[in-house]
Amino acid sequence: MDCAVVTGAASGIGRACALRLAESGFTVALLDVGDAGETRRLVEERGGTAAGFAVDVTDEAAVAGVVGRLPGPPRVLVNAAGIIIRKKLLETSVQEWRRVVDVNLTGYFVLLRQVIPAMAAAGGGSIVQIASIAGHTGYGFSSYTAAKGGVLALTRQLAAELAEQGIRINSVSPGVVHSGLNRDTLGNEVIRSATVGNIPLGRIGEPDDIAKVVAFLAGPDAAFVTGADLVADGGMISTIHWGKAGGELHSFHSREG
Ligand SMILES: NC(=O)c1ccc[n+]([C@@H]2O[C@H](COP(=O)([O-])OP(=O)(O)OC[C@H]3O[C@@H](n4cnc5c(N)ncnc54)[C@H](O)[C@@H]3O)[C@@H](O)[C@H]2O)c1
């Protein structure tokens, strides 16, 4: 059975992607530095098949070992493993900067390097990279924003390079989504309500909101899409969201006729 490789599969967006791809009929390879046992249980509970691999995506030898033991030919790769360090530039040590760039950008590169030859040998496939609205805007923290900007650029760069091997590559830029990454931040009521106030659709995203977009880009309905980024953020970066002031503005102008 064809295999979908998902990194960061033990939690949040990676887990939701694994569940969606299992539903689409893939055997899912769950890669995570943490324990992906719960994701595997959830896949199997829904009648799917999965194999878990404990691996740090920055360790190329370990990733190569996993790719040699995949439960089927890889036709989909979802790069989702990520970390964030919430510090301003001058508070960020070189070590912290390197770790964030290592996991969020170099880790994606390591998976690409290891999976692409097997995917090409299997006849091609589709790669989806989880970027972020932080890669598009100044909303975020320097090391993370820089790494995500790198993911967007790398994805565009690879569209032409991989097309001749029958491989499409796209990215998804989530807005603010409930996951392990921001459980602490969103637990703060002031931050939560200010965040929701900046999202035109009026809610924080769920991991499955992103997984649906990933499944679309990974699947046949996106057969003519490569090198693209799809923003899934409830409208957050599409506009300056005026919130209450916007309502006042509209009623002021309707009064003025
Ligand atoms: N949650 C959001 O609001 C949001 C917004 C934009 C982008 N993203 C991106 O979505 C992706 C998934 O994150 P999430 O929000 O689901 O967070 P999460 O913390 O719930 O999941 C991230 C997973 O990556 C794993 N991981 C971390 N470092 C790893 C490493 N070195 N090797 C292997 N696995 C590793 C973690 O163990 C965890 O299971 C990340 O790339 C993140 O940057 C998240």
The ligand as an ORCA input file, in Angstrom:
! r2SCAN-3c Opt
* xyz 0 1
  N      -0.355     25.863     15.900
  C      -0.237     26.966     15.183
  O      -0.859     28.001     15.483
  C       0.661     26.972     13.968
  C       0.602     28.077     13.114
  C       1.400     28.097     11.988
  C       2.243     27.038     11.729
  N       2.311     25.980     12.584
  C       3.220     24.884     12.247
  O       2.525     23.668     12.224
  C       3.453     22.604     12.418
  C       2.887     21.631     13.433
  O       2.898     22.238     14.705
  P       1.660     22.141     15.707
  O       1.064     23.477     15.770
  O       0.828     20.981     15.386
  O       2.449     21.960     17.098
  P       2.628     20.683     18.040
  O       3.620     21.109     19.053
  O       1.293     20.224     18.507
  O       3.261     19.590     17.083
  C       4.597     19.636     16.651
  C       5.163     18.226     16.680
  O       6.503     18.276     16.145
  C       7.301     17.396     16.928
  N       8.710     17.779     16.845
  C       9.298     18.886     17.357
  N      10.615     18.851     17.103
  C      10.871     17.714     16.426
  C      12.040     17.124     15.892
  N      13.245     17.706     16.026
  N      11.942     15.942     15.242
  C      10.734     15.315     15.115
  N       9.580     15.824     15.613
  C       9.662     17.008     16.255
  C       6.766     17.553     18.352
  O       7.145     16.465     19.172
  C       5.262     17.639     18.101
  O       4.666     16.361     18.158
  C       4.761     23.252     12.820
  O       5.620     23.309     11.704
  C       4.341     24.641     13.234
  O       5.388     25.569     13.097
  C       1.533     25.926     13.695
*
